[in-house]
Amino acid sequence: MSIDLRPSGPFRYGDRVQLTGPKGRLHTVTLREGGELHTHHGVLRHASIVGLPDGSVVTGSGGHEYLALRPLLRDFVMSMPRGAAIVYPKDAAQILAAADVFPGATVVEAGVGSGALSLWLLRAIGAAGRLVSFERRSEFAEVAEANVETFLGHRPDTWEVVVGDLAEALPSAVAPASADRVVLDMLAPWECLDVVADALTPGGVVLCYVATATQLSRIAENLRGSGLFTEPEATETMVRGWHVEGLAVRPDHRMVAHTGFLITARRLAPGAIPPDVRKRALKKPSYADEDVELWTPGAVGDREITDKNLRKRVRDAQRAAEGARRAVGQDEPTP
């Protein structure tokens, strides 16, 4: 089954449509036969949108106009139900570039969170690639699967979700030296470096997305100390918008600043020792034993979501996925 992540042409039943109404308020709907959008400005019938080209303006019963556009992936991930925190679009774009994710690649992802990064990776690997996503919590996996199906309208054949710990499940899910890229979005990625190294093909890229400087420090030292990877490179991305209207050109008052660090390294060939490693081995480490305590998961901190809240988010995501299936004629009830 092909993956049509960005359909074009006239609107049709089953399409998701982002409607920008009065005062810039957004409504996202899935077009259905007989469907209607009800607001305090009146009723907008889905049938009035079907057949129009993307970027059309439609009028509701109250005379208010709405701009109709298919939502971009960045729009969807910012508004979809969340189990865990999402990878923001600015970081997702950098991850695809820094890890050099390409069409046909075999990519390992952990954890899957709410499925935001999974959608970007599925788009990048194309119909010939393979994405294997690992998640320890089944509730998060359910939210992610529902979100991906809601956006795509189907479950892609190129995607496999494994519920379990990466360190235990990766060897049986991915053959040794067969993964082109590994992306780790988890609290303690340094605990999985051995199995990640086994799964990666020589020259393959491992990328870790971490939130704090202490996590960044520990994963960098573990990558160096393993002797299995090249010297790691770390970055963060900040995006600042600009107000541009005539000669009034200035930076926005708010910006999307720090959300996380990216650190990348490449898998060395078995037995290879880069020249700079021999030189660095003679130097005294820049940290002491007492510093290691600052790197533990407990010290780093893990934001927990209540079970009640998580169950609600699972239901919201599954309802959205079921609605997407029904809109395209795949009436399979959610178990």
SEDO-348988 format. One record per residue (C-alpha): y, x, z; residue in three letters; residue number from 1. Coordinates in steps of 0.05 Angstrom, whole numbers, plus 5000, padded with zeros to 4 digits. Each point is the difference from the previous one (the first is absolute). Layout:
<pts>
py, px, pz, resn, resi
Y, X, Z, ALA, NUM
...
</pts>
This chain:
<pts>
py, px, pz, resn, resi
5000, 5000, 5000, MET, 1
5067, 5028, 4980, SER, 2
5056, 5006, 5051, ILE, 3
5063, 4964, 4977, ASP, 4
5049, 5020, 5054, LEU, 5
5064, 4982, 4963, ARG, 6
4989, 4941, 4953, PRO, 7
5055, 4983, 4950, SER, 8
5017, 4944, 4952, GLY, 9
5016, 4927, 5016, PRO, 10
4984, 4975, 5069, PHE, 11
4933, 4965, 5007, ARG, 12
4962, 4965, 5054, TYR, 13
4970, 5051, 5048, GLY, 14
5060, 5047, 4995, ASP, 15
5039, 5020, 5062, ARG, 16
5074, 4988, 4991, VAL, 17
5058, 5026, 5042, GLN, 18
5056, 4949, 5001, LEU, 19
5070, 5022, 5021, THR, 20
5039, 4939, 5022, GLY, 21
5068, 4984, 5029, PRO, 22
5030, 5056, 5043, LYS, 23
4945, 5048, 4976, GLY, 24
4944, 4968, 5039, ARG, 25
4931, 5018, 4973, LEU, 26
4940, 4955, 4992, HIS, 27
4934, 5026, 4973, THR, 28
4951, 4948, 4972, VAL, 29
4936, 4998, 4961, THR, 30
5007, 4952, 4942, LEU, 31
4952, 4942, 5003, ARG, 32
4991, 4936, 4961, GLU, 33
5038, 4946, 5037, GLY, 34
5030, 5052, 5047, GLY, 35
5070, 4994, 5029, GLU, 36
5048, 5043, 5040, LEU, 37
5035, 4959, 5054, HIS, 38
5064, 5026, 5032, THR, 39
5061, 4967, 5032, HIS, 40
5033, 5008, 4931, HIS, 41
4949, 4954, 4968, GLY, 42
4934, 5006, 4962, VAL, 43
4982, 5049, 4945, LEU, 44
4939, 4982, 4960, ARG, 45
4953, 5056, 4979, HIS, 46
4992, 4967, 4932, ALA, 47
5073, 5013, 4985, SER, 48
4986, 5075, 5005, ILE, 49
4936, 5004, 4960, VAL, 50
5012, 5023, 4928, GLY, 51
5067, 5033, 5014, LEU, 52
5009, 5075, 4991, PRO, 53
5006, 5047, 5059, ASP, 54
5072, 5003, 5024, GLY, 55
5017, 4927, 4986, SER, 56
5045, 4955, 5041, VAL, 57
4972, 4932, 5021, VAL, 58
5034, 4941, 5035, THR, 59
4973, 4959, 5057, GLY, 60
5009, 4926, 5014, SER, 61
5063, 5015, 5042, GLY, 62
5034, 5036, 4943, GLY, 63
4991, 5069, 5031, HIS, 64
4979, 5057, 4954, GLU, 65
4944, 5050, 5012, TYR, 66
4987, 5066, 4965, LEU, 67
4925, 5005, 4984, ALA, 68
4968, 5069, 4996, LEU, 69
4930, 5026, 5010, ARG, 70
5002, 5039, 5066, PRO, 71
4994, 5075, 4994, LEU, 72
4947, 5034, 5041, LEU, 73
5053, 5027, 5047, ARG, 74
5024, 4928, 5012, ASP, 75
4930, 4977, 5015, PHE, 76
4981, 5054, 5050, VAL, 77
5064, 4990, 5039, MET, 78
4986, 4926, 5011, SER, 79
4924, 4995, 5003, MET, 80
4962, 4985, 5066, PRO, 81
4989, 5063, 5040, ARG, 82
4944, 5021, 5045, GLY, 83
5022, 5072, 5009, ALA, 84
5067, 5031, 4981, ALA, 85
5008, 5010, 4925, ILE, 86
5015, 5062, 4959, VAL, 87
5070, 4987, 4974, TYR, 88
5013, 5003, 4925, PRO, 89
5041, 5064, 5005, LYS, 90
4942, 5036, 5033, ASP, 91
4948, 4969, 4955, ALA, 92
5037, 5027, 4939, ALA, 93
5002, 5069, 5031, GLN, 94
4926, 4997, 5019, ILE, 95
4981, 4985, 4928, LEU, 96
5042, 5059, 4976, ALA, 97
4983, 5050, 5055, ALA, 98
4926, 4985, 4996, ALA, 99
5003, 4997, 4924, ASP, 100
4959, 4936, 4996, VAL, 101
4981, 4990, 4927, PHE, 102
4963, 4948, 4957, PRO, 103
4925, 5006, 5009, GLY, 104
5005, 5037, 5067, ALA, 105
4951, 4990, 5057, THR, 106
5044, 4989, 5061, VAL, 107
4981, 4993, 5074, VAL, 108
5049, 4963, 5045, GLU, 109
4999, 4993, 5076, ALA, 110
5021, 4955, 5032, GLY, 111
5012, 4941, 4956, VAL, 112
5051, 4967, 5047, GLY, 113
5027, 4938, 4967, SER, 114
4983, 5021, 4929, GLY, 115
5069, 5022, 4976, ALA, 116
4980, 5071, 4981, LEU, 117
4935, 4974, 4972, SER, 118
5039, 4959, 4949, LEU, 119
5040, 5060, 4978, TRP, 120
4938, 5044, 4995, LEU, 121
4962, 4947, 4960, LEU, 122
5058, 4997, 4950, ARG, 123
5000, 5076, 4994, ALA, 124
4925, 5011, 4990, ILE, 125
4995, 4946, 4947, GLY, 126
4938, 4965, 4976, ALA, 127
4960, 5065, 4994, ALA, 128
5013, 5024, 5071, GLY, 129
4968, 4987, 5067, ARG, 130
5033, 4987, 5067, LEU, 131
4959, 5002, 5065, VAL, 132
5040, 4975, 5059, SER, 133
4977, 5010, 5072, PHE, 134
5023, 4958, 5059, GLU, 135
4974, 5001, 5071, ARG, 136
5024, 4930, 5018, ARG, 137
4967, 4943, 4962, SER, 138
5061, 4955, 5011, GLU, 139
5046, 5049, 4965, PHE, 140
4950, 5006, 4943, ALA, 141
5000, 4924, 4992, GLU, 142
5076, 4997, 4996, VAL, 143
5001, 5057, 4949, ALA, 144
4946, 4968, 4956, GLU, 145
5036, 4933, 5001, ALA, 146
5067, 5032, 4983, ASN, 147
4971, 5039, 4941, VAL, 148
4966, 4938, 4974, GLU, 149
5064, 4959, 5008, THR, 150
5040, 5049, 4959, PHE, 151
4949, 5013, 4946, LEU, 152
4969, 4931, 4997, GLY, 153
4930, 5031, 5006, HIS, 154
4960, 5053, 5036, ARG, 155
5002, 5063, 4957, PRO, 156
4934, 5033, 4982, ASP, 157
5031, 5068, 5010, THR, 158
5010, 4989, 5075, TRP, 159
4951, 5007, 5057, GLU, 160
5018, 4987, 5073, VAL, 161
4957, 5033, 5054, VAL, 162
5008, 4976, 5072, VAL, 163
4985, 5058, 5045, GLY, 164
5023, 5068, 5024, ASP, 165
5017, 5048, 4943, LEU, 166
4967, 5059, 5033, ALA, 167
4934, 4962, 5004, GLU, 168
5002, 4957, 4938, ALA, 169
5030, 5046, 4947, LEU, 170
4938, 5045, 4987, PRO, 171
4957, 4940, 4982, SER, 172
5054, 4964, 4959, ALA, 173
5025, 5058, 4958, VAL, 174
4957, 5055, 4971, ALA, 175
5018, 5072, 5018, PRO, 176
5055, 5032, 4957, ALA, 177
5011, 4936, 4961, SER, 178
5067, 4975, 5028, ALA, 179
5062, 5022, 4961, ASP, 180
5050, 4978, 5054, ARG, 181
4997, 4980, 5073, VAL, 182
5058, 4963, 5033, VAL, 183
4998, 4995, 5076, LEU, 184
5046, 4950, 5034, ASP, 185
4971, 5003, 5071, MET, 186
5017, 5021, 5070, LEU, 187
4959, 5064, 5004, ALA, 188
4984, 5025, 4929, PRO, 189
4981, 5069, 5026, TRP, 190
4935, 4970, 5028, GLU, 191
4975, 4987, 4930, CYS, 192
5016, 5064, 4963, LEU, 193
4928, 5025, 4996, ASP, 194
4973, 4938, 4966, VAL, 195
5062, 4996, 4956, VAL, 196
4989, 5071, 4977, ALA, 197
4928, 4985, 4983, ASP, 198
5020, 4938, 4959, ALA, 199
5056, 5034, 4961, LEU, 200
4987, 5036, 4935, THR, 201
5028, 5072, 4998, PRO, 202
5074, 4995, 4984, GLY, 203
5002, 4928, 5025, GLY, 204
5059, 4977, 5042, VAL, 205
5000, 4975, 5072, VAL, 206
5063, 4964, 5022, LEU, 207
5015, 4977, 5071, CYS, 208
5053, 4948, 5017, TYR, 209
5020, 5008, 5073, VAL, 210
5057, 4971, 5041, ALA, 211
5019, 5053, 5051, THR, 212
5017, 5074, 5001, ALA, 213
4943, 5013, 5050, THR, 214
4950, 4970, 4952, GLN, 215
5030, 5040, 4943, LEU, 216
4994, 5064, 5040, SER, 217
4928, 4990, 5019, ARG, 218
4975, 4980, 4931, ILE, 219
5036, 5060, 4969, ALA, 220
4967, 5048, 5050, GLU, 221
4932, 4969, 4989, ASN, 222
5006, 5005, 4924, LEU, 223
5018, 5073, 5007, ARG, 224
4947, 5014, 5052, GLY, 225
4944, 4968, 4961, SER, 226
5002, 5053, 4946, GLY, 227
4981, 4946, 4950, LEU, 228
5069, 4982, 4971, PHE, 229
5062, 5032, 4971, THR, 230
5063, 5008, 5041, GLU, 231
5024, 4929, 5017, PRO, 232
5067, 4973, 4976, GLU, 233
5038, 4949, 5040, ALA, 234
5057, 4953, 4980, THR, 235
5034, 4935, 5019, GLU, 236
5037, 4951, 4955, THR, 237
5066, 4965, 5014, MET, 238
5030, 4948, 4953, VAL, 239
5073, 4981, 5001, ARG, 240
5027, 4944, 4958, GLY, 241
5069, 4998, 4969, TRP, 242
5051, 4945, 4992, HIS, 243
5026, 5001, 4929, VAL, 244
5053, 4949, 4979, GLU, 245
5055, 5023, 4954, GLY, 246
5034, 5059, 5033, LEU, 247
4973, 4981, 5069, ALA, 248
4943, 5051, 4999, VAL, 249
4974, 5021, 5068, ARG, 250
4935, 5009, 5038, PRO, 251
4971, 4940, 5035, ASP, 252
5012, 4994, 5074, HIS, 253
4925, 4998, 5013, ARG, 254
4943, 5042, 4972, MET, 255
4925, 5005, 5004, VAL, 256
4993, 5066, 5037, ALA, 257
4939, 5028, 5035, HIS, 258
4936, 4960, 4995, THR, 259
4949, 5056, 4999, GLY, 260
4983, 5071, 4979, PHE, 261
4956, 5019, 4941, LEU, 262
4959, 5063, 5003, ILE, 263
4957, 5024, 4943, THR, 264
4950, 5056, 4987, ALA, 265
4947, 5015, 4947, ARG, 266
4926, 5013, 5009, ARG, 267
4980, 5073, 4990, LEU, 268
4938, 5020, 4963, ALA, 269
4941, 5016, 5047, PRO, 270
5009, 5069, 5029, GLY, 271
5070, 5010, 4973, ALA, 272
5052, 5033, 5045, ILE, 273
5071, 5001, 4975, PRO, 274
5038, 5066, 5009, PRO, 275
5052, 4970, 5046, ASP, 276
4946, 4977, 5048, VAL, 277
4977, 5071, 5015, ARG, 278
5072, 5020, 5015, LYS, 279
5013, 4939, 5045, ARG, 280
4936, 5011, 5039, ALA, 281
5030, 5063, 5030, LEU, 282
5059, 4962, 5029, LYS, 283
5001, 4969, 5070, LYS, 284
4998, 4923, 4999, PRO, 285
5067, 4967, 5011, SER, 286
4972, 4950, 5051, TYR, 287
4964, 5006, 5067, ALA, 288
4942, 4962, 5031, ASP, 289
5047, 4954, 5039, GLU, 290
5032, 4978, 4935, ASP, 291
4934, 4971, 4976, VAL, 292
5005, 4943, 5052, GLU, 293
5062, 4975, 4963, LEU, 294
4956, 4991, 4938, TRP, 295
4950, 4952, 5030, THR, 296
4997, 4928, 4974, PRO, 297
5020, 4974, 5069, GLY, 298
5062, 5043, 5002, ALA, 299
5018, 4983, 4928, VAL, 300
4995, 4926, 5016, GLY, 301
4967, 4944, 4962, ASP, 302
5034, 4932, 4990, ARG, 303
4951, 4945, 5016, GLU, 304
5002, 4929, 4973, ILE, 305
4973, 4943, 5043, THR, 306
4934, 4968, 4978, ASP, 307
5033, 4932, 4998, LYS, 308
5056, 5024, 4954, ASN, 309
4951, 5038, 4956, LEU, 310
4955, 4938, 4992, ARG, 311
5061, 4961, 4977, LYS, 312
5018, 5053, 4948, ARG, 313
4928, 5000, 4974, VAL, 314
5004, 4924, 4991, ARG, 315
5067, 5005, 4964, ASP, 316
4976, 5054, 4952, ALA, 317
4935, 4963, 4985, GLN, 318
5037, 4934, 4987, ARG, 319
5045, 5037, 4950, ALA, 320
4940, 5030, 4965, ALA, 321
4965, 4933, 4997, GLU, 322
5062, 4968, 4971, GLY, 323
5002, 5055, 4946, ALA, 324
4927, 4987, 4983, ARG, 325
5010, 4925, 4994, ARG, 326
5061, 5009, 4956, ALA, 327
4959, 5039, 4949, VAL, 328
4940, 4953, 5005, GLY, 329
4955, 5041, 5046, GLN, 330
4989, 4948, 5054, ASP, 331
4958, 5042, 5048, GLU, 332
5014, 4980, 5073, PRO, 333
5014, 5055, 5050, THR, 334
4938, 5010, 5045, PRO, 335
</pts>
